[in-house]
């Protein structure tokens, strides 16, 4: 009987503590709590994780990525380019052992989205975009990157057409000189678990054993060398 009474006291104490915590939390700004929760729950790329490999048509602009998956994002899957998603089905990482120039002429799948001003094309990959966003490739078309949702994120038009293009132009110059561009990675960062539009991109690659690092902010802002 004494043991039961002790257990009852513990339960009552637990209820009081939980109740007190509830009232304290209620006095805190709910938006602040959400931000704290979101940041705690944010998921990064995990190199030890067993991501399920999926295949998607290179021109499929309608199918959104699946959670915790990876996909080859080179045209005809002929290069070791891979994209990875988190448990919210957002692209969080792109990597390539080596970057290659495309052999074909023209942009892949132009017939499916004639311009970045096409609203249907802008929202095709399931990302929330704003009026200044493009459907930005992570591995560029000129390097044989596909045009499906595993290689596309909502990118600010300046970040896409000006700032990231500077890096792509440098990579092209290295390749044209006969240099090997290797160990290419992009870590796609989001402000919280509820955001589908990237906040910034950390880009890294090597040329003849020299490492280059950049941070591309998803806004009208110069790219940063790191």
CORZIQUI-V892227 format. One record per residue. PSI is psi as a letter, one per 20 degrees, with the letter a starting at -180 (* if undefined). BURIAL is b if it has 16 or more other ideal C-beta (glycine too) atoms within 10 Angstrom, else e. Layout:
BEGIN
psi=PSI burial=BURIAL
psi=PSI burial=BURIAL
END
This chain:
BEGIN
psi=g burial=e
psi=h burial=e
psi=g burial=e
psi=g burial=e
psi=h burial=e
psi=g burial=e
psi=g burial=e
psi=h burial=e
psi=g burial=e
psi=g burial=e
psi=g burial=e
psi=g burial=e
psi=g burial=e
psi=g burial=e
psi=g burial=e
psi=g burial=e
psi=g burial=e
psi=g burial=e
psi=g burial=e
psi=g burial=e
psi=h burial=e
psi=g burial=e
psi=h burial=e
psi=g burial=e
psi=h burial=e
psi=h burial=e
psi=i burial=e
psi=q burial=e
psi=o burial=e
psi=h burial=e
psi=h burial=e
psi=g burial=e
psi=g burial=e
psi=g burial=e
psi=g burial=e
psi=g burial=e
psi=g burial=e
psi=g burial=e
psi=h burial=e
psi=h burial=e
psi=i burial=e
psi=p burial=b
psi=p burial=b
psi=r burial=e
psi=p burial=b
psi=o burial=e
psi=i burial=e
psi=i burial=e
psi=q burial=e
psi=n burial=e
psi=p burial=b
psi=p burial=e
psi=p burial=e
psi=r burial=e
psi=p burial=e
psi=q burial=b
psi=p burial=e
psi=i burial=b
psi=j burial=b
psi=o burial=b
psi=i burial=b
psi=h burial=e
psi=p burial=e
psi=q burial=b
psi=q burial=b
psi=q burial=e
psi=q burial=e
psi=l burial=b
psi=r burial=b
psi=q burial=b
psi=q burial=b
psi=p burial=b
psi=k burial=b
psi=q burial=b
psi=p burial=b
psi=j burial=e
psi=k burial=e
psi=i burial=e
psi=q burial=b
psi=m burial=e
psi=p burial=b
psi=q burial=b
psi=q burial=b
psi=q burial=b
psi=q burial=b
psi=a burial=b
psi=i burial=e
psi=j burial=b
psi=k burial=b
psi=q burial=b
psi=p burial=b
psi=i burial=b
psi=p burial=b
psi=p burial=b
psi=q burial=b
psi=p burial=b
psi=h burial=e
psi=q burial=e
psi=p burial=b
psi=q burial=b
psi=q burial=e
psi=q burial=b
psi=i burial=e
psi=r burial=e
psi=q burial=e
psi=r burial=e
psi=q burial=e
psi=p burial=b
psi=k burial=b
psi=h burial=e
psi=i burial=e
psi=h burial=e
psi=n burial=b
psi=h burial=e
psi=r burial=e
psi=i burial=e
psi=i burial=e
psi=o burial=e
psi=h burial=e
psi=g burial=e
psi=h burial=b
psi=h burial=b
psi=j burial=b
psi=h burial=b
psi=j burial=b
psi=j burial=b
psi=q burial=b
psi=p burial=e
psi=r burial=b
psi=a burial=e
psi=i burial=e
psi=j burial=e
psi=q burial=b
psi=r burial=b
psi=n burial=b
psi=p burial=b
psi=q burial=b
psi=g burial=b
psi=p burial=b
psi=q burial=b
psi=h burial=b
psi=i burial=b
psi=j burial=b
psi=k burial=b
psi=q burial=b
psi=r burial=b
psi=k burial=b
psi=a burial=b
psi=i burial=b
psi=i burial=b
psi=j burial=b
psi=p burial=b
psi=r burial=b
psi=o burial=b
psi=p burial=b
psi=q burial=b
psi=h burial=e
psi=g burial=b
psi=g burial=b
psi=g burial=b
psi=i burial=e
psi=f burial=e
psi=g burial=b
psi=h burial=b
psi=h burial=e
psi=g burial=e
psi=g burial=b
psi=h burial=b
psi=g burial=e
psi=g burial=e
psi=g burial=b
psi=g burial=b
psi=g burial=e
psi=g burial=b
psi=g burial=b
psi=h burial=e
psi=i burial=e
psi=j burial=e
psi=q burial=e
psi=p burial=e
psi=o burial=b
psi=r burial=e
psi=l burial=b
psi=p burial=b
psi=q burial=e
psi=p burial=b
psi=o burial=b
psi=p burial=b
psi=p burial=b
psi=q burial=b
psi=h burial=e
psi=r burial=e
psi=i burial=b
psi=i burial=e
psi=p burial=b
psi=i burial=b
psi=p burial=b
psi=q burial=b
psi=g burial=e
psi=r burial=b
psi=p burial=b
psi=o burial=b
psi=p burial=b
psi=q burial=b
psi=r burial=b
psi=q burial=e
psi=o burial=b
psi=l burial=e
psi=i burial=e
psi=p burial=e
psi=p burial=e
psi=p burial=b
psi=p burial=e
psi=q burial=b
psi=o burial=b
psi=o burial=b
psi=q burial=b
psi=m burial=b
psi=a burial=e
psi=n burial=e
psi=q burial=e
psi=q burial=e
psi=q burial=b
psi=p burial=e
psi=q burial=e
psi=* burial=e
END
